[in-house]
Amino acid sequence: MTALAALTNHQIRLKARPNGLPTRDGWDFTTEPVAEPADGGVLVKTLAISLDPAMRGWMNEGKSYIAPVAIGEVMRAGGIGMVIASKNPGFTVGDVVSCTPGVQEYCLIAVDQIKRNGLFRIDPRLGTPNQWLNVLGMPGMTGYFGLMDVGQPKPGETVVVSGAAGAVGQTVGQLAKIKGCRVVGIAGGPAKCEWVVKELGFDACVDYKAGNVKADLKDACPKGVDIYFDNVGGEILDTVLTRITRGARIIICGAISQYNNTTPVKGPANYLSLLVNRARMEGIVVFDYTERFPVAVAELAGHLQSGRMKSKEDVVVGMATFPETLLKLFNGENFGKLVLQFA
Ligand SMILES: NC(=O)c1ccc[n+]([C@@H]2O[C@H](COP(=O)([O-])OP(=O)(O)OC[C@H]3O[C@@H](n4cnc5c(N)ncnc54)[C@H](OP(=O)(O)O)[C@@H]3O)[C@@H](O)[C@H]2O)c1
């Protein structure tokens, strides 16, 4: 028996599609032996996975920008791992890689799956593995291209971002500041609001849990909102629509307030504000920008290294906690990019 065959792969599979918030009994905990990679393939040991609000969408049946996770399939997740066996000349045992390992301890990636899996070696000089899941990873890329390509910020404009203390929000707000904008966050609770202002340098932050979003937004954005980067949807989007300026850009990045709805998603009642203000609302899917990720990584890594930008991760240890840890995204318990470290 080879050393690899002695290893057991613990996995978490989708057992049933949730109605509302996912629960522990909707997951299957399975094991299987670890296999050698075939020619051109690699075997990756998962070090940490990224917990993302999008995972909730992948658990639903139906058409989206990516196929749903099938019942019985290992739950999809991006992550960081170490190559422990390689039959591919591009990868060496010991390489630390970014990939889509899923919620499992070991991930076998066949040669024809390397691109689809998003496998690449991370450059440790640019950031730590956790930063490669955050500012330099998928959330950072989302913030970068959503703000720069769709938002097109100009110095002096007012940018509002919801989910401000989260993974995408922290990149958006800090980058908008670097581009010379006035930046206002929207986040849940005084601790997150204080952090984005004091630590990240936002100009103001509205605590939506205080219940006065409309009035607080008016105070924080006396000249109106030129760019709204929306991570949450629902009532907050509707309220921001009442404050937009002529020619405003609204980036529809996500709608976390709606992901666990058991009734249909609520659209914005105030959408005619787009007409009055000749404004634009546009969706973004980060995977459309993969070819340009290196450009964004180079710029964001430069900001991290110069100290102009910070990267905050909220790290939870233990794969078995996955069902409960995932829920932190939906009750706002995560403070920064939520990472599940395996060992
Ligand atoms: N389009 C894309 O390609 C793409 C890519 C990545 C992410 N996204 C989207 O971007 C958004 C942020 O993702 P992330 O990874 O950065 O997550 P995150 O902000 O790190 O975590 C989620 C946060 O959402 C907030 N939240 C939860 N329920 C809420 C509610 N009912 N109302 C208002 N806020 C609520 C919580 O913060 P508070 O404590 O402040 O409430 C929570 O901490 C999500 O909607 C996600 O789906 C889109």
The ligand as an SDF file (V2000), in Angstrom:
LIG
                    3D

 48 52  0  0  0  0  0  0  0  0999 V2000
  -21.4370   38.6790   -8.0350 N   0  0  0  0  0  0  0  0  0  0  0  0
  -20.3210   38.0320   -7.6870 C   0  0  0  0  0  0  0  0  0  0  0  0
  -19.5600   37.5680   -8.5190 O   0  0  0  0  0  0  0  0  0  0  0  0
  -20.0410   37.8860   -6.2270 C   0  0  0  0  0  0  0  0  0  0  0  0
  -18.8130   37.3680   -5.7770 C   0  0  0  0  0  0  0  0  0  0  0  0
  -18.5850   37.3250   -4.3880 C   0  0  0  0  0  0  0  0  0  0  0  0
  -19.5630   37.7440   -3.5040 C   0  0  0  0  0  0  0  0  0  0  0  0
  -20.7490   38.2040   -4.0010 N   0  0  0  0  0  0  0  0  0  0  0  0
  -21.7930   38.7000   -3.0960 C   0  0  0  0  0  0  0  0  0  0  0  0
  -21.2530   39.7530   -2.3370 O   0  0  0  0  0  0  0  0  0  0  0  0
  -21.9300   39.8290   -1.0900 C   0  0  0  0  0  0  0  0  0  0  0  0
  -20.9070   39.8620    0.0430 C   0  0  0  0  0  0  0  0  0  0  0  0
  -20.1910   38.6340    0.0510 O   0  0  0  0  0  0  0  0  0  0  0  0
  -18.9560   38.4320    1.0430 P   0  0  0  0  0  0  0  0  0  0  0  0
  -18.2970   37.1770    0.6720 O   0  0  0  0  0  0  0  0  0  0  0  0
  -18.1810   39.6760    1.0680 O   0  0  0  0  0  0  0  0  0  0  0  0
  -19.6890   38.2130    2.4370 O   0  0  0  0  0  0  0  0  0  0  0  0
  -19.4220   39.0020    3.7940 P   0  0  0  0  0  0  0  0  0  0  0  0
  -19.8320   40.4220    3.5680 O   0  0  0  0  0  0  0  0  0  0  0  0
  -18.0470   38.7380    4.2580 O   0  0  0  0  0  0  0  0  0  0  0  0
  -20.4270   38.3030    4.7860 O   0  0  0  0  0  0  0  0  0  0  0  0
  -21.8000   38.4580    4.6670 C   0  0  0  0  0  0  0  0  0  0  0  0
  -22.2890   39.6720    5.4740 C   0  0  0  0  0  0  0  0  0  0  0  0
  -23.5760   40.0340    4.9830 O   0  0  0  0  0  0  0  0  0  0  0  0
  -24.2380   40.7750    5.9810 C   0  0  0  0  0  0  0  0  0  0  0  0
  -25.6440   40.3660    6.0310 N   0  0  0  0  0  0  0  0  0  0  0  0
  -26.1500   39.1550    6.2760 C   0  0  0  0  0  0  0  0  0  0  0  0
  -27.4980   39.1730    6.2650 N   0  0  0  0  0  0  0  0  0  0  0  0
  -27.8410   40.4610    5.9980 C   0  0  0  0  0  0  0  0  0  0  0  0
  -29.0870   41.1450    5.8550 C   0  0  0  0  0  0  0  0  0  0  0  0
  -30.2620   40.4890    5.9920 N   0  0  0  0  0  0  0  0  0  0  0  0
  -29.0750   42.4680    5.5970 N   0  0  0  0  0  0  0  0  0  0  0  0
  -27.9080   43.1330    5.4700 C   0  0  0  0  0  0  0  0  0  0  0  0
  -26.6910   42.5570    5.5950 N   0  0  0  0  0  0  0  0  0  0  0  0
  -26.6690   41.2330    5.8500 C   0  0  0  0  0  0  0  0  0  0  0  0
  -23.5510   40.4620    7.3060 C   0  0  0  0  0  0  0  0  0  0  0  0
  -22.8630   41.6390    7.7110 O   0  0  0  0  0  0  0  0  0  0  0  0
  -23.5420   42.6800    8.7510 P   0  0  0  0  0  0  0  0  0  0  0  0
  -23.0520   42.2740   10.0930 O   0  0  0  0  0  0  0  0  0  0  0  0
  -23.0280   43.9820    8.2750 O   0  0  0  0  0  0  0  0  0  0  0  0
  -25.0280   42.5180    8.6180 O   0  0  0  0  0  0  0  0  0  0  0  0
  -22.5350   39.3950    6.9330 C   0  0  0  0  0  0  0  0  0  0  0  0
  -21.3660   39.4990    7.6970 O   0  0  0  0  0  0  0  0  0  0  0  0
  -22.8830   38.6440   -1.0520 C   0  0  0  0  0  0  0  0  0  0  0  0
  -24.1610   39.0650   -1.4390 O   0  0  0  0  0  0  0  0  0  0  0  0
  -22.3050   37.7040   -2.0820 C   0  0  0  0  0  0  0  0  0  0  0  0
  -23.2530   36.8300   -2.6270 O   0  0  0  0  0  0  0  0  0  0  0  0
  -20.9870   38.2770   -5.3290 C   0  0  0  0  0  0  0  0  0  0  0  0
  1  2  1  0
  2  3  2  0
  2  4  1  0
  4  5  1  0
  4 48  2  0
  5  6  2  0
  6  7  1  0
  7  8  2  0
  8  9  1  0
  8 48  1  0
  9 10  1  0
  9 46  1  0
 10 11  1  0
 11 12  1  0
 11 44  1  0
 12 13  1  0
 13 14  1  0
 14 15  2  0
 14 16  1  0
 14 17  1  0
 17 18  1  0
 18 19  2  0
 18 20  1  0
 18 21  1  0
 21 22  1  0
 22 23  1  0
 23 24  1  0
 23 42  1  0
 24 25  1  0
 25 26  1  0
 25 36  1  0
 26 27  1  0
 26 35  1  0
 27 28  2  0
 28 29  1  0
 29 30  1  0
 29 35  2  0
 30 31  1  0
 30 32  2  0
 32 33  1  0
 33 34  2  0
 34 35  1  0
 36 37  1  0
 36 42  1  0
 37 38  1  0
 38 39  2  0
 38 40  1  0
 38 41  1  0
 42 43  1  0
 44 45  1  0
 44 46  1  0
 46 47  1  0
M  CHG  2   8   1  16  -1
M  END
$$$$
